[in-house]
């Protein structure tokens, strides 16, 4: 399923719109610029998915690196959890 809000948020920053439901047919374009077509938004979906996946992978990598540094200091996962709680 195509996530139209994700596409619009990432590729149409600063544009005003609302979406009734989850389908393109519910897109109400409020900006003065032309409303993007369904085919245009559909064509952007794969690149947006890749961007989201890359961001998620980077976040996970950063988290793992931080945990490795804490463990190198001798902190156990339980120690880290206790600090965060």
Order of alpha helices (4+ residues) and beta strands (2+ residues): alpha-beta-beta-alpha-alpha
